[in-house]
């Protein structure tokens, strides 16, 4: 069976995994490493500034007319496994966070 993945970043390495789920259980994982074609865009330069105890203003540089993903979490593990996230076509966004927590941000 064929599966297509869209909206990936050009000239970026990805690891794709797949497995079968049946009534007998899950199969072993199958992995493939791929690098997308094209010219990779410049990495955005992110600045995050606390507005108050629960709001953080994130701004960054980068090309226009693209969709940016903003990912944030309270630990590297959470950032990898299940970060909070949002998308925007602008170069800044305000995110609401929990008070008394330290956050990591990626764009």
Backbone as numpy.savetxt, mean C-alpha at the origin, in Angstrom:
# Nx Ny Nz CAx CAy CAz Cx Cy Cz
-6.57 -22.09 -14.84 -7.41 -20.91 -14.84 -6.52 -19.67 -14.84
-6.98 -18.61 -15.48 -6.20 -17.39 -15.66 -6.75 -16.29 -14.76
-5.86 -15.54 -14.15 -6.25 -14.43 -13.29 -5.43 -13.21 -13.70
-6.07 -12.07 -13.87 -5.38 -10.83 -14.22 -5.37 -9.89 -13.03
-4.26 -9.19 -12.86 -4.13 -8.19 -11.80 -3.85 -6.86 -12.49
-4.65 -5.85 -12.21 -4.53 -4.55 -12.88 -3.99 -3.49 -11.92
-3.62 -2.36 -12.48 -3.22 -1.16 -11.73 -1.97 -1.37 -10.89
-1.00 -2.14 -11.40 0.27 -2.31 -10.71 1.23 -1.20 -11.14
2.23 -0.94 -10.32 3.22 0.09 -10.63 4.24 -0.45 -11.61
4.62 0.36 -12.60 5.58 -0.06 -13.61 6.95 -0.33 -13.00
7.69 -1.31 -13.59 9.06 -1.68 -13.22 9.18 -1.89 -11.71
8.25 -2.67 -11.18 8.20 -2.96 -9.75 8.13 -4.46 -9.53
8.95 -5.00 -8.62 8.87 -6.44 -8.34 7.64 -6.77 -7.49
6.98 -7.85 -7.85 5.82 -8.34 -7.09 6.00 -9.82 -6.83
5.47 -10.28 -5.72 5.41 -11.71 -5.42 3.93 -12.08 -5.39
3.57 -13.05 -6.21 2.18 -13.48 -6.31 2.10 -14.91 -5.80
1.14 -15.16 -4.93 0.95 -16.51 -4.42 -0.48 -16.96 -4.70
-0.63 -18.25 -4.89 -1.95 -18.82 -5.15 -2.02 -20.20 -4.50
-3.25 -20.61 -4.20 -3.48 -21.95 -3.68 -4.91 -22.33 -4.01
-5.18 -23.62 -3.97 -6.52 -24.13 -4.23 -7.21 -24.42 -2.91
-8.47 -24.08 -2.84 -9.28 -24.40 -1.66 -10.39 -25.36 -2.11
-10.42 -26.55 -1.51 -11.44 -27.55 -1.85 -12.10 -28.04 -0.57
-13.04 -28.93 -0.75 -13.70 -29.50 0.43 -12.73 -30.36 1.24
-11.62 -30.76 0.64 -10.60 -31.54 1.35 -9.59 -30.67 2.08
-9.61 -29.36 1.82 -8.67 -28.44 2.46 -7.92 -27.61 1.44
-6.91 -26.90 1.91 -6.13 -26.02 1.05 -4.90 -26.75 0.51
-4.55 -26.46 -0.73 -3.33 -27.01 -1.33 -2.12 -26.23 -0.82
-0.91 -26.72 -1.10 0.28 -25.92 -0.79 0.28 -24.62 -1.61
0.97 -23.62 -1.10 1.09 -22.35 -1.81 2.01 -22.49 -3.01
1.70 -21.75 -4.06 2.57 -21.65 -5.22 2.95 -20.18 -5.35
4.24 -19.90 -5.53 4.72 -18.52 -5.61 5.33 -18.25 -6.98
5.19 -17.02 -7.45 5.90 -16.56 -8.64 6.36 -15.13 -8.36
7.57 -14.82 -8.80 8.11 -13.47 -8.69 8.12 -12.85 -10.08
7.56 -11.66 -10.20 7.51 -10.97 -11.50 7.94 -9.52 -11.31
8.40 -8.92 -12.40 8.70 -7.49 -12.43 7.88 -6.91 -13.58
7.08 -5.90 -13.29 6.25 -5.29 -14.32 7.11 -4.52 -15.32
6.60 -4.35 -16.52 7.32 -3.63 -17.57 7.07 -2.12 -17.44
7.77 -1.35 -18.26 7.58 0.09 -18.28 8.65 0.82 -17.48
8.44 2.10 -17.27 9.36 2.95 -16.54 8.79 3.24 -15.17
9.56 2.92 -14.15 9.09 3.11 -12.78 9.04 4.60 -12.45
7.93 5.07 -11.88 7.85 6.48 -11.48 8.76 6.76 -10.29
9.14 8.01 -10.13 9.96 8.40 -8.99 9.20 8.14 -7.69
9.93 7.74 -6.66 9.29 7.51 -5.36 8.81 8.82 -4.78
7.59 8.85 -4.24 7.10 10.07 -3.61 7.90 10.37 -2.34
8.00 11.62 -2.00 8.66 12.04 -0.76 7.57 12.46 0.22
7.35 11.64 1.25 6.23 11.82 2.17 6.62 12.64 3.39
5.74 13.56 3.76 5.85 14.29 5.03 4.55 14.09 5.79
4.65 13.73 7.07 3.47 13.54 7.91 3.59 14.49 9.09
2.53 15.27 9.33 2.55 16.27 10.40 1.27 16.14 11.22
1.44 16.00 12.53 0.27 15.91 13.42 -0.44 17.26 13.48
-1.74 17.25 13.24 -2.55 18.46 13.36 -3.05 18.59 14.80
-3.48 17.46 15.33 -3.89 17.38 16.74 -3.68 15.93 17.18
-4.30 15.51 18.28 -4.06 14.16 18.81 -4.64 13.04 17.96
-5.56 13.37 17.05 -6.19 12.32 16.26 -6.15 12.57 14.75
-5.51 13.62 14.29 -5.45 13.91 12.85 -4.02 14.14 12.41
-3.65 13.52 11.29 -2.31 13.67 10.73 -2.46 14.11 9.28
-1.78 15.20 8.94 -1.77 15.70 7.56 -0.59 15.07 6.84
-0.88 14.32 5.78 0.16 13.69 4.97 0.24 14.43 3.64
1.45 14.77 3.22 1.64 15.40 1.92 2.88 14.80 1.29
2.94 14.80 -0.05 4.04 14.16 -0.75 4.22 14.78 -2.13
5.36 14.48 -2.72 5.66 14.90 -4.08 5.44 13.70 -4.99
5.29 13.97 -6.27 5.14 12.88 -7.22 4.38 13.33 -8.44
4.28 12.44 -9.44 3.59 12.79 -10.68 2.11 13.10 -10.45
1.56 13.90 -11.35 0.12 14.21 -11.33 -0.64 13.13 -12.07
-1.96 13.14 -11.92 -2.85 12.25 -12.66 -2.57 10.77 -12.42
-2.19 10.43 -11.18 -2.05 9.04 -10.78 -2.82 8.85 -9.47
-3.07 7.62 -9.10 -3.73 7.32 -7.83 -2.66 6.92 -6.82
-2.65 7.57 -5.67 -1.72 7.26 -4.60 -2.44 6.46 -3.52
-1.75 5.50 -2.96 -2.25 4.76 -1.81 -1.50 5.21 -0.57
-2.21 5.50 0.49 -1.63 5.89 1.77 -1.92 4.76 2.74
-0.86 4.23 3.33 -0.96 3.09 4.24 -0.39 3.50 5.59
-1.07 3.13 6.68 -0.56 3.49 8.00 -0.97 2.45 9.02
-0.10 2.30 10.03 -0.32 1.28 11.06 0.54 1.62 12.27
0.32 0.91 13.35 1.06 1.18 14.59 2.29 0.30 14.75
2.52 -0.63 13.79 3.72 -1.47 13.84 4.08 -1.89 12.42
5.34 -2.33 12.23 5.75 -2.82 10.92 4.95 -4.05 10.53
4.67 -4.93 11.49 3.91 -6.13 11.19 2.50 -5.78 10.70
1.84 -4.87 11.39 0.50 -4.44 10.97 0.57 -3.73 9.62
1.64 -2.95 9.40 1.80 -2.24 8.13 1.93 -3.24 6.98
2.56 -4.38 7.24 2.73 -5.42 6.23 1.46 -6.26 6.05
0.83 -6.64 7.15 -0.28 -7.59 7.08 -1.64 -6.94 6.84
-1.96 -5.88 7.56 -3.31 -5.31 7.45 -3.31 -3.83 7.83
-2.68 -3.00 7.01 -2.63 -1.58 7.34 -3.98 -0.89 7.09
-4.18 0.22 7.78 -5.25 1.13 7.39 -4.81 1.71 6.06
-5.75 1.99 5.17 -5.34 2.56 3.89 -6.45 3.35 3.25
-6.04 4.24 2.38 -6.96 5.04 1.60 -6.25 5.43 0.32
-6.99 5.88 -0.67 -6.40 6.31 -1.93 -6.86 7.72 -2.28
-6.05 8.40 -3.06 -6.39 9.74 -3.52 -5.58 10.07 -4.76
-6.08 10.99 -5.56 -5.33 11.48 -6.71 -4.63 12.80 -6.38
-4.86 13.32 -5.20 -4.21 14.57 -4.80 -2.85 14.28 -4.17
-2.19 15.31 -3.70 -0.86 15.17 -3.08 -0.89 15.43 -1.58
-2.08 15.38 -1.01 -2.17 15.49 0.44 -3.51 14.94 0.91
-3.51 14.49 2.15 -4.73 13.95 2.74 -4.59 14.01 4.26
-5.69 14.18 4.94 -5.70 14.13 6.40 -6.30 12.80 6.82
-5.56 12.05 7.65 -6.06 10.77 8.14 -6.34 10.88 9.63
-7.36 10.17 10.06 -7.76 10.16 11.47 -7.15 8.92 12.12
-6.48 9.12 13.24 -5.79 8.04 13.95 -6.28 7.99 15.39
-5.89 6.93 16.08 -6.23 6.80 17.50 -5.25 7.64 18.33
-5.76 8.28 19.35 -4.88 9.08 20.21 -3.95 8.16 20.99
-2.84 8.71 21.41 -1.84 8.01 22.23 -1.25 6.78 21.54
-1.15 6.80 20.22 -0.50 5.74 19.45 0.54 6.38 18.53
1.61 5.65 18.24 2.57 6.08 17.24 2.28 5.34 15.96
2.33 6.03 14.82 1.98 5.43 13.54 3.14 5.50 12.56
3.18 4.51 11.68 4.09 4.47 10.53 3.25 4.77 9.30
3.79 5.56 8.38 3.05 5.95 7.17 3.86 5.60 5.94
3.17 5.12 4.89 3.75 4.89 3.57 2.82 5.49 2.53
3.40 5.99 1.44 2.58 6.43 0.30 3.13 5.76 -0.94
